[in-house]
């Protein structure tokens, strides 16, 4: 397949095989302290106003910093930071380019390269390029296994992180059994980062609500206050950065409370996630549309369970969510709608359509919206109807919106 060949070429760029693999213990990771200071300054500058201008200034600082670094690890760190800023602004293509550049640096820090691989796979998942993400994860796992003896004590946490990445990729693809096989045996090493969050989402999807809730809470409570780039084993970037982990875990916990019927807690937690998203990205970012979709779905589920009505609230939330998600016009053919977050847009439109279809004078518009949503829905684990009609039956499927990668699991 042409796509798979491209994916293989991209992924192989992150090979960790000898002669560049060394013993990547923490004490051998000595990035330039000036580079760490510049990264921190660039983040503060970029996020001071959350504008194109402020982010442009932050990226300029990092570009100048990168050009002045002579150590490969320090250069890699700067590129990792650049990918995070670009990802925040929705520029996934350039973020991927920065991450791909790391492969040419012969970086010796294995944790740094795993972080870059994780971010790269995450961004491809957000773009819907699942085959590429899968191959990237496979190559990382193979190279880790080949370097097991050289990595020593650091192998366990890195292997768990890479396996959980592959587990997430399989969960996105709807392969529940395959996803479980990657999480099995490494649960104790997943920690409170992306690995722990991905495993919690798997448990959530398989209706192990109690364990999933505890893991979500562990992730939220365990996020380090110091999120700098000084500890190689805590590196995270792109849409997998620590701030994104915290936001996604909070959003997922709110969805879980809704699925458990705890609507008061769900509303409180999702409102908190909304506030976090606005503070992190500003008031007009598509990520806000994702959280609003989760809130609308919570109100829909609550109305179903309590046999009440909240049509006006749901409609307002869906409408605003679709505006922020930059949903294409209904007249646009689904095949021509080259947009990110298509399954979330389809889910929001499907819910919106239901609020219209129960109103006789708006039923035709609702049917048109429903038709578009069903055509756009591409989730391989559950149908659009299943995603909207959440049941308490143990065998029924439930949707989980992952705010990191902007996908419905």
N, C-alpha and C positions, 0 to 999 in steps of 0.2 A: 504494500500500500504506500503511495507517495507520502502521505501524512506521517506514517510510521517511520519511513526512512528519514524524513526531516527531523522527527522527534529523536530518533536514535543519534543522528549527527549532533543535534543540540545537546542532548543529554551526555553524550560521550565526552563533551568538552569539560565535564566535571569529573573526569576520571581521577581517582585518588591513588592510582597504582604507583609502585616504585618507578623511577628513582626519587620521586618527590615526597614520598611518605616518610615521616619520622615519628619519633615518640612524642606525641602531642600532649604532654602534661601541661598543667596550668602554668607552672613556673617558667616554661620555655616560651610562653606567649608574652612578649615584651614590646607592645606597640609604642610608637613615639607618643610621649605624654602630651606634646604639643598638638598632635593629631586628635587625641581624645578631647582636648580643650576646644579645638576648632569645631569638632563635631557637635559638642554640647552647645557651643555658641550658635552654630548654624541652625540647630533645631529650635533654640529659643527665638532667634531672629525670624525664622520662617513662620512660627506659630504665634508670633506676637500680634499680627493682624489677620492672619489666615487669608491673605489676599494673594493674587498672582504676583504682585510686586514683592511682597515679603518673602514668598517662596522663591522667587527669582533671585533675591539677594542671598538667601540661605544657600541656594545651589551654587551661586557664584563663589561664596566663601569655600564651599567644599571642593569646587573645581580647582581653585587656587591652592587649597591644601593638598589635594591629590597630586598636583604637578610638582609639589615641593617634597614629596615623600620618596625615599630611596629604598625603603624596606617593603617587601612584597606584602607582608601582613598588614602594615599600616595603610598601604594603598588599598588593600582589600577592604579594610574597615571603612575607609572613606567612601568607597564605592557602595558598600552595604548601606551606609547612611544615606547616600544619594538615592538609592533605590526606594528607601522608605519615604523620603520627601516626595519623590515622583509618584509613588503609589498613592499617597495621601491626596494628591491633586488629581488623581484619576488618569495619570499618564502611565499606564501599565506597559506600553510598548517600550518607552525609554527606560523605565525601571528594569525591564527584562534585559535590555541592552547593557546596563550597568552591571547586572549580575553575571551576564555572559562574559563580560570583560575580565572578571575575576579568574576565569579559567586559564587565561593567558599569562597570569602573573606568577605561576608556580608557587602559590601560597603554601607555606609549610604547616600552618595551623589547620588541623583537621576540623576542629569545632567551627572555625570560621567558614570553612567550605561546606560543612553540613548546613549551617545557617543559611548560606547563600543558596544551596540546593533546595532547602525547605521553602524559602521565599520565592524561588524561581518556579517551583511546582505550584505553589499557591497562586501566583499571578496567572499562570496558564490555566488553572482551574477556574479562576474568575473570568477569564476570557472564553471559557467553554472548550478549551483545547485539552481535553481529558487524556487523549492518547499520548501527547507530549509529556504531561504530568506523570503518567504512569511509567513511561520509560525512564524519565529522570529519577523517579523513586527507585526503580529497579537497579539502575546503574549505581546509585548511591549505596544500596544494600549489598550489591556484589562486591564493590570496592571496599566497603567496610569489612566484609567477611574475609577478603583477601589480606587485609591489614590487621587482623585481630591480634596477632601476637605482638606486633609493633605498637599497637595502641595501648596495650596493657590495661590498667584499671579504668581508663577512660572509655573503653569499648562499650561497656554495658549501657551507659546513659545515651551515647551516640547511636548505638544500634536500636535501642528502644525508640528513640526519636525518629530514626529513619523508617522503622517498621510501622510506627503510628502514622507517618506520612503516607505510606503505601496503604494502610488501613483506611485512611480518609479518602484516598483516591478510589478505592474499591467501594466504599460506601456511597460516594457520589455516583458511581457507575451502577449502583443498585445491587451489587454483589455482596449480600449480607454474610454468607458463609465464608467467602474469601476474605472479607474484611475482618471477620472474627479471627481467622487463622493468623493474621499479622499482629493482632493485639495479644493473642494468647501467649502466655509465658513471659511477657515483658511488662505486665501491669505495674509491678512494684518499682520499675525504673522510669516510669513515664513522667513523674514529677508534676509540677503545676504549670507547665508551659503548654505549647501546642499539642504535645503528646497526650497530656492529661485531659485537655479539652476535647480532642478528637475521640478519645476513648469514652469520655462521658457522653458525647453525642451518639456513639454507637450503642451504648447501654440505653440511652433515651429512646433511640429508634427501635430497640428490641423490647421496650416497655419495662426495663428494670429501673423503674422510676426512683426507688429509694437510693440505690447506689449511684445513679446518675446525679441525683440532687446533691449528695454528699461530695461528689467529685467536682461538680460545678462550684459549690461553695468553697472547696479547698483551693480551686484555681483563683477565685475572686479574692479570697483572704490571703493567698500566698504570693500574689504578684509583688515582686520586690519594689521597694520605694526607689532604690537607686537603679535606674534602668540604663546606666551608661554602658559603654562598650569595653570596659576594663576586664570583665570576666569572660573568657572565651566560651565557657559552657552555658552562659546565659545570653549569648548573642541571638538576636531575632530581628528580622527586617521585613521590608515589603508589606504585604497585607497580613503577615504573620508576626508583626512586631508586638511587643508587650502590651501597648495600648490597645491594639486590635484584639489581642487575646482577652483582655479584661472586658472590653465592650461585648465581644461575642459570647463570653461566658455569662455575662449579666443578661444579655438578650435571650440566650438559650435557657437560663434558669427561669426567666419570666414565662417563656413558652411552656416549660415543664410544669410550672404551677398551674397554668391554664389547663393543660392536658390532664392534670390531677383534679381539676375542679375547684382549685383554690383561687378564685377570681380576684379577690381583694388583694392577695399577695402578688398575683400576676400583674395586676394593674400598677401596683406600687413599684415593682421591680422593672417593668417595661418603661414606666415613666422615668425611672432613674437612668435606664439605658438611653432613652431619648435625650435627656439632659446631657449625659456624657457625650453623646454623638454630636450634639450642637456645640458643646464646648470644644470638642476636638477638631471638628471639621468646618464649623461655621453653619449658618442657618439654611443654606441652600444646597447642601451636598446630597448626592443620591443615597448615601448611607442612611440619611434621615428617612428617606422614603421606605427603606427596608424596615426600620423600626416601626414606622407608622403602619406598615402592612401587618406586622406582628400584633400590634395593638388592635387593629381592626379585626383580625382573625380571632383574637381573644374575646372581643365583644360579641362576635358572631357565635362563638362556641358557648359563651355565657347565656346568650339569648336562647339558644337551642336547649340547653340544659334546664334553664329556669323558666322556659316557655314564656319569655318576655320579648320585648321588641326594642331594638336600638338602631333602627334602619337609618335614621338621619345622622346619628353619630358615625355609623359604619360608612355611610356614603361619603361624608365629609373627609374621613380618614383615607379612604381609598382614593378619592379624587386628588387630595393633596399628595399622597404617596406616588401616584402615577405621574403627576407633574414633576416631582423631584427625580423620579426614576427616568424621566425623559422618554416616556412611552410613545411609540410611534402612533400616528393617526390610525383610526380603525379602517380607513380606506386603504391603508398600506398593506399589500400582500405580506403574509407572514414570512414567506421565503425571501422577500426583499428587505425585511426588517433586520438589518445588521446592527443589533444592539446588544450591549452587555446586560446581564441580569434578566434575561428573557423569561426564565421560569418564575422569577419573583413577580415580574410584570404580569405574566399570565395568571399567577395566583391572585394578585390584586385585582386584575380585571375579572377573573372568575367570581370572586367575592362581590365585587361591585355589580356585576351582571345580576346576581341573585337579588340584590336590594332593589334593582329596577324591575325585574320580572314579576315581582309580587304586586307591582303598581300597574294597573290596567293601562293607564295612559302612557306608560313608559316601557311597556313590555317589548315592543319591537326593538327599541334601542338596546334593551337588556339582552335580547336574543342575538343581536348582532355582536355585542360585546362578548357574549358567551362563546359564540362560534369562533371568534378571533382567539380567545384564550385557549380553547381546546386545541386549536391548530398549532398554537405556539408552544404548548406544554410539551416538554421533552424529558421529563423525569422518568427514569427507568425503574424506579422502585415502587412508585404508586401513581395512580391516575389522578387527574385533576379533581374528580368527584371525591375520591378518597381523601385527598389533601384538604378539601373543604368540609367534608362530612366526617368529623372526628367522632369515633365511636368509643364507648367504654369496653367493648368486647376485647378480650385478651388477644385475639387473633387479628384484630384490625390494625391497619397501618396508620401512622401519624407523620405529619410533615415536621421537619425541623429546619428552620432557616439559619444557616451559618453566616453570620455577619462578617466573618473574616473574608471568605471567598465569594460572598454574595450569591450563594446557591441554596436551593432547597434540597435537603438530604432525604 
